[in-house]
Amino acid sequence: MADGEEPEYIELPGGEPAAVLAAMDRLAGAHKGWINFEPAVAVEDVPAPKSGLFGLFSGRGPDVPLATWSPGEARNDRTEPAMVGILHPSGAQAKARLADRGAAVPDGWVVMQDYSKKGLVVAVPPAVGHRDVVTWLLRAATALSVTPLTGTWRATVYAGL
């Protein structure tokens, strides 16, 4: 996909990351782009929209989590680490909540941000494989969701910035 083209959509039945790994390799090689991971939700579990003022001043993120991966960017003579992020509805201190729910941030990964509305952002060490990144990212987003998820995810690949 060239810059300006439509994104690529990849279904991940049961959260199995195999289908998205080649796209991650491609973006990592180019040091640009990103991938959003959106969970499927049963129709009866879709939350009602937040009312105007309540939604605007709410201290938490979206009811259904949105997870994102971006490859490390090449800057001057070094490459920045890959980053993952989760916009989620569970409020502040997601890192502690993940540890309590069996999806702790892995050792060596660095939490860059952990806010209720801005979400959790984590730097991933370069040696970590894409399969491990996606597996943790989807498990963590599921753990932070307040809406029941079906287990199926869709990856939206954006190749250019």
N, C-alpha and C positions, 0 to 999 in steps of 0.2 A: 504494500500500500504506500503510495507516495503522499507527500504532504498535500493537504487540501482534499484528499479523497475521503470517502465515507469510512467510518471505523469498521473493523472486522468483528463479527460476533461469533463466539465459541461457546457451545453448551458444555457444561460439566455435570453430567448426570451423577448423582450421589456424591458430588464434590470431588470426583476423581480428577486430578490435575493433568493427566497425560496429554489431553488435547490442546492445552495451552502452552506446554513447555517449549515447543518450537518457536512460537511467537515471542516468548520471553528471551530465548537465545538470540533471536533476530534483533530485538530492541536493545538487549545488553551489548551486542556487537556494535550497534550504531550509537550507543550511549545517548539515546533519546527516545521519547515517547513514554507511554504509561498504559497500564491495564486496570480497568475498574472491574470489580467482582460484585455482582448483585445477586442476592439469594431469591429463589422462588418462594412465594408465600401463597398458601391456599386462599381462595377467594373469600371464604368465610372468616379468615383471620386477618384480612387487610384492615389496618386501623383506620378509624374515621379521621378525616382531616382535622388538624388543630384549628380552633377558632382564631380569628384575626389577631387580637391583642395577646391572647394567651400563647399562641404559637410564636409570636414575635418576641415575647419576653421570657419564654421558657428557658430554663437553665440546662437543657439537654439537647442532644442531637436528634436526628431523624428516628422514627419508630422502627424502621427497617434499616439494618446496618448497610453501609457501603464501604467496601474494602478496596484499597488501591495499592498497586506495586509500580515503582518506577526504577529503572536501572540507574546505576551510578553514572553521573555525568562526567565527561572528560573536561578537566579544567587545567589549563596550562600544562604542567608536566605531571599531573596526577589525576587519578580517577576517584571521584567521590563515591561513598558506599551507596548501594541500592537502598531504597527507602520503602517502607510499607506504612499504610495508614488505615485507620478505621474510624469512620464517622458512626457513632452509635448512640443509643438512647439511654444508656445506663448511668450517666452522670460522671462526676469527677472520680479520679483515682481508679481508672480502668486497670492499671497494672496490678494493683492489689486484688481487684475483683477477679482478674484472670487467674492469678495464683490460687485463689480460693476455689475456682471452678475447674481446676485441672488443666488450664491452658496457659500456664505461666509464660512470660516472655523468656525465650531461651537464653541461657548463659552466653555472654559475649555480645548479645544484641543490645543496642543502646537506645533507651527511651529518650527521644528528643522533645516530645510534647505529650502532655496527658491532661487535657482540659475537657470539661463537659460539653461545650458547644463545638470546639475545634477538633475534638477527637484525640486519638492516640496515634503518634507518629514514632516509628522505630527505625533506626539505622541497622542494616543487616551486614554482617561481616562478609567480605568477598568470597570466602571459602565455602559458604553455605550454598547448597544446590537449589535450583529453582523449585524442584518438587518439594523439598523441605519447607521452602518459603511459603508456597501456596497452601500446603497442608496445614501449617500453623496459622496462616492468615485466615483461612476459612473456619478453622476450629475456634480461633479467638473471636472472630466476628459473630459466630453462632453463640458463643458463651456470653457475649455482651448484648445479644438481642433480647428484647422483651416481647417480641412477636414470634410465635412459632414459625419455624422455617421448615421447608419440605426436604432439604438436603441437596436439592439441585441448585446449581449456580450458573450464571451466564457471565462470561468474560467479554468485555468490550475493549478491543485493542485499538489504541490510538498511536499510530506510528510516528507522527511528527509533532513538534511543539509549535 
